Amino acid sequence: MSKTGIDYGKISNVIEECLRKIPKTEYVHLPNVLSEKGQTRFFILSTDEFVIIDFLDDEEAKRISDLKEKNYFPFPGFIKPKTIEMSAAFRFEKVKYAFLKGCSINNMFSFSLGKDSTIIIQDHKQLIKTKELKEYSYTIKLAYLISFGDEITQSTLYDVVKDLMLESFRTGGIDLA
């Protein structure tokens, strides 16, 4: 259970349940990060405003671990804090199943989040310059970004994660409906 009351174990169960439904012959349609090494790894970050589920390869796992050890936010430049007056590449509010693939964002925030949005992010490159990290870049292979609001709440989150995963699979050509 997270500090925000989100049950990470329940999210993990939803993810594993969705992945078990995919026939092995269909794994070729999944992003590599979901089908490599036979085990899917992910990192979940939740705040009062959003949840990020980032699917990890070895490089991404090490990057997040290194930033967490230094007490840094594991996704620098990814989400614009509401307290900062600065533009972002994308603004989402009340958007369902947005799909962004292959974006490269340099020296600005990637996302400004409003309420009730779900975003599938694939092969996203982020480059940001900060005082602490200097020039810092990373690539998110696959992540789900979910913002809370009137429709998406802590109690509906687990169904939203399931629906988002199924939509992500459909985008890749796998329909489990």
N, C-alpha and C positions, 0 to 999 in steps of 0.2 A: 504494500500500500504506500502510495506517495504522500508527501506532505500536503498535497492538494486534495487528497481523498480519492484519487484515481487508483483503481485496483490494477496494477501492472500485470499481476498473474492472470486476471480475467482477460485483459487485452492479449496476452501471450496465448491463452487458450483459444481465443477467437482466431488469431493468426494461424495457429497450428491446425485448427479445424478446417479453415478455408484451404490451406495448402494440401491437406490430406485428401481433399475432394478432387484434386487435379490428377488425372491419369498420368503416369510416368511418361507416356508417349507425347504428352502435351508440354512437357517441361522445356522443350526447345523454343517455345513461344514466350517463355518468361524472361525477364531481365536476368542476366547472369548472376547477380547478387542473390537471387532467390533460388537458384538451382545449382550453385557451386558447392562442392565438397559435401553434398548430401545433407547439410544442416543449415537452416536459415538462422542467422543471428540478427538481432535488432536492438536498438537503443531507444528507450522511450523517455521523453522529457515532457513534463506537464507543468503548466502554470495555471493561474486562475482564468487566463484568457485563451489559452491554446494548448494543443498537444501535438508533438512531433513524434512520429514513428519512423526512425531512420534504419534502413536495412543495411547491414554492415559487411564489408569485405575486411580483410586483415588491415589494410592501410587506414580505412575509416575508423576501425575499432581503436587502433593505436592513436590516431589523431584525437579522437574524443577523450581517450584515457589521459593523454598528455595535457590537454586543456583542463580537464577536471582536476588533475593533480595540482595545477597552478591556480585553481579556483576561478577559471575563466568560463564564460558562457561557451558551450561546445559548438555553437554555430555563429561565429562572429560575422556580422553584416547580413545575416540571413533574414531576420525579422526586425523591422524598425520599432523601437520602443515608442510608446505613445507620448513620452515626455520629451522626445527629440523632434525639433522642427527641421525636418530635412525630407527630401523626396525619396521615394522608393521606385524601383523599376515597375512593380506591379502592385495594384491595390485590389483587394478582394473583400467584398461584403455581400453576404447572402448569395454566394455562388456555390453551386453544387457540382462536384465532379470536374472541376477544372483540371486540365491535363497539360503540363508544361514539360517539354522534352528538349534537351540540348541547349539550354540557355546559358549564357556567360554574362555575369554581372561584375563590372569592375568599378571599384571605388564608390559604391553607393549601396544602400540597403536593397535587398531583393524584394522583400514583401512588406507591405503595410496591411495589417489585418483588421478588418471590421468583424462583425458578428456573423455567426452561422455560415461558415464556409468550409468546404472540403476541397483539398487540392492534392493531386497526384504529381509528384515532381520526380523526373528521371533525368539522369546525366546532367545535373546542374553544377556549373562551375562558378565559384564565388571567389573574388579577389578583393581584399579590403586592406587599407592601410590604417593602422592604429598606433598610438604611442607605445603601448605595451608589446604588441606583437610585430610591429614594423609592417612589412608587406607580407600578407598571409593569404594563402590560397588553398582551396580544397574543392573536392568534387563529391557531390552527393549522388550516389548511383540510383537510389530509389528511396523516396520518403513520402509519407502521408502527413499533411498538415491540416489540422482540424481546429477551427475556432469556435468557441462557445458563444451562445447567445440565447435567444428565446426558444429556438427550436432544438438546437444542439446543446444539451446539458450533460452533467455528469451521469445522470441516470440513462440517457439515450446514447451515450458515447459508444458503448459496446456494439449496439446495432449499427451505428454509423460506421464504425471501423469495419464491420463485416460487409456492409454495403459498399464501402469504398474499396475494399479489397476485391470484391466481385466485379466492380466496375473497372478496376485496374486490370483484372484478368481479361474482361471483355475487350478492353482497348488493345490488349495483346493478341486477341483472336481466340480466346478461350471462354466459351459461354457455359457456365455451370447451372444456369437457371432451370 
